[in-house]
Amino acid sequence: MSLRVLFVNPGRDLGGAEQSLFLLIEALRARDVVPTVALFGDGGGPFAVRLASLGIPSERLEVPDAVRRASRYRSSQGFAQTATLTAQALPSIVRLARLARRTDARVIHTNGLKAHILGGLAGQLARRPVVWHVRDFPPAGLGGQVFHSAARALPALVLANSDAVAASLRSPAVRLYNPVDLQRFRPGLSGSQIREAVGLGDAPLVGMVAHLTQSVDGSQMNMRVYLDGQLLTTQSANAEGNGDV
C-alpha cells in the first residue's frame, strides 16, 4: 500500500538541503511513497524546475515576504518581532494544513527551519505526524528558544544530519547522514589528477566544507566554517567577488 507524504521546503534554489531532499524522495518513490512538495512563495525557481523534470508534483504555498526573508543568520529577533512574524505566518499554517488534507498526506516532512515551525503547527491542525529533517544548527536568542520548545512539542520524529546538529537540539533526535549519489561520487576514484592540477605532489590534502549565505541586502556573501558544531571563522566578500572568501 502506498504512503502519501507532503514534503515542505522553503527554498527556491538548489542548495545542499534541496539536493539531499531529491535523493531522499527518489529513494522513497522506489519504496511506494507518493510525494507532493509544498513550495514557499510563487512556486518558481530552480528547485521547482528540477521537481518538474523529475515528475514530482508540487504545490505553491503562499507565505508572507517577511516570513520568507527571515533568516537564522540575522541578529536575534526581539519578542515583538518574533510575535509579529508568528502572526503573519498563521494563514500560511492553515493553508498548509488544508493542503495536507487535500493531498491525503499521511505524513508531513519538513526541510528547513521555517518549514519545521510552519509544518509542525500545520501537522497539529491537520492531525498528521510531522518529521523534522534538521540540517542546520538552531538560531540564537529568542528564536532559538522558540525553536527548542517547538522541537519538543511539534514533531513526531526529528532527524538530524550529524551528531553535532543532534546534540544542539536539546531534544531526542535520530542521526541520519545526508545521502550521497554513488553514481556521481565514487570514493574509489584516484585524486591524482586534482593533485597534479594544483601542484600538491604528495603533500597532505584536506577538504573543507563551508556554507555560503547572502547578506540581507544582497550585497555581500558570507562564509561560515564549522568544526564539530563550533563556528571556526566567518569570511566575507562583496557581490563582485572581492574580499576574503
N, C-alpha and C positions, 0 to 999 in steps of 0.2 A: 504494500500500500504506500502511495507517495505521501510525502510530507511537504506541505507548503510553508515556506519561510519568507518573511519580509525582512530584507536587508536594508538598513538605514545608513546612508553615507552622506556627510555634509559637503564633501569636496567636489569641485568641478574638474580639477586637474588629475593627472596620473602620477600621484606620489607613491611612495613606498607602501603606504597602507592600502591604497587602491590596487596596486599590483598584487599585493598579497591576498586581497579580497577576491580578485579574479581567480587566482589559483585555487582558493578555498571553494568558491562557487562551482568551478569546473569539476573539482573532485566530488563535491556533493551531488551535482547533477548526475554523475555516473552511478550514484547510490540512491537514485529515485527521489531526490529532493527537488522540488519545484520552486525556483527562486523568483521573487519580484524585488526590485531595488527601488527604494524611495530616494529621490534626489532633491536636495535643497535648492530653492530658487527657481530659475526658469527652465531647469532640466537640460541645459545645454552644456557645452564644454567637451574637452577630450574624453572625460570619463564616460559621459553619455554616449559619445560616438563609439567608443570601444564596446560598451554594453550592447549597442545595436548590432555591431559587427559580429558579435558572438551569439546573437539571438536571445539575449537575456532581457526580458520585459522590464521596463522601468516606469515609474510614476513620479510626476512632479509634485513636490510638497512646497507650498507657499510658506516662506519663512521671512519675517521682517529683516530688512537690511541690517539693522543694529545687531540682531542676534547672529546673522551670518558673518558679520565682520568681527564679532567678539573673538579675542584670541587669548590663549593661555600665556602668551609671551608679553602681553601688555602689563603695565603696572597694576598692582592689585586693585580690584574694584571695591568701592565702599558699599555700605549696606544699601543706600538709596539706589545706586547704580545697579547693584545685583537684583534688588527687588523690581526695578523698572524693567530690566531685561527679562526677568521671570514672567512678569505680567504681559509683556509683549509677546512672549512665546506661547502663552496659553492657547490662543486659537490654533496655532500650528500643532500643538499637542493633541487637541481634539480632532483635527483633520487627520493626523497620523493614526489615531485610534480607529477612526472610521475606515481608513484605508486598510488597516489590518483586518477588520471585519469583512470589508468588501472583497478582498483578495482571498479570504478564508485562510489566512495565515495562522498556523498553529504555534509558531514561534516567531519572535522578533529578535533579530541580530543587529547590534549596533556597532558602528565602526567610527570612532572619533569622539572627543569629549562632549561636544554639543549634542551629537546623536545619542550618547549614553543618557543624558538627562532627559531630552525630549522623548526618546524611545522608551526609557524606563517609566516615565509618567504615563505615556500612551498605553503601555502594557498594562498598567494598573486600571486604566479606564476600559480597555478592551478585554480585560481578564485573559491576557495572553502572557505566557512566561517570556522573559527577556534575557538574552545572553549578551553581556557586555564583552566585547573583544578589545581589551585595553592595550594600546601600543605606545602610550605616552605617559610621562610622569605627571602626576596631578599638579594643578596650579598652586601657587602660594596664596596666602591671605585668606580672605573670606570665601573667595571662590573655591579654594581648596577645602575649606571646612564643609562647605555645601556639598562638594563632590564626595568627600569621605562619608558623610552622612547618607547621601543617596546610594553609595555603593553598598552600604549595609542594609538598605531598606528596599531598593527597587529591583535589582536583577535576581533571577533565579540561579544564575551561574555567571561567574566572572572568569574570563580567560585573560591571561597576561602573556606577552610575547617574550618575557625574560624573567629571571629570578629577581633582578633589581627592580623592575616595574612591579612585580607581585609584592615584594617587600614594602614598596612605597604606598600601597593601597590601604594598609591598616585594617584589612578585612580579608576573609578567605578568598583565594584565587587559585586557579589551575594554570600552571605554566604550559603554554602551547607555542612552541617556536614558530616563527614565520616560515611558510613552506618555500622550497627552492625548486625551480623548474630544472630538473636534471638533464633535460634535452638541450637546454641553453648553457647551463653552468655545470661542467663536469670536473670534479676535483682531480681526476686522473690526468688532466692535460698538463703539459710542461709549461713552466713560466719562463723558459729560456729566452723566448722572443721579447718579452717585456724587459728582462734584464739587459738584453743587448740594446734595445731601443733607448733606454735611459742610462746606459753605461755603468751598470752596477757591478758587473762581474760576479764574484762570489760573496759580495757583502750581504749582510742580513737585510731582508726586505720586510718591512712592517706595513700592513694596510691599515688605514684609518677611516672609520665610518663616521661621517658628520651629518648634520641636518641644516639645510639652508632654508631660512624663512625670510619673507619680505616684511619690511617695516610698515607701519600704519599708513604712511603717505605714499608708499611705493617707491621711494627714492633710494632705499638702501637695502642691501641684503645682509643678513646676519647669520654667521655660522657658529653653532654651539657644539662643543665636543664633550662627550660624556665618557666616563670610565667607571664601570660598576655602579652606575646610578649617580655618580658625583660629577658636577659640572667642572670641567678642567679649564676651559677657556672660551671666550667669545671673541670672534673677529668680525670685522665689518668691511663692506665695500659699497660704493655708490652704484647707481643703476648702470653707469657706463663701464663698471668693472674695475674702477680704480680704488685701491685700498689694500687691506692686509689679507683678504681671503685668497 
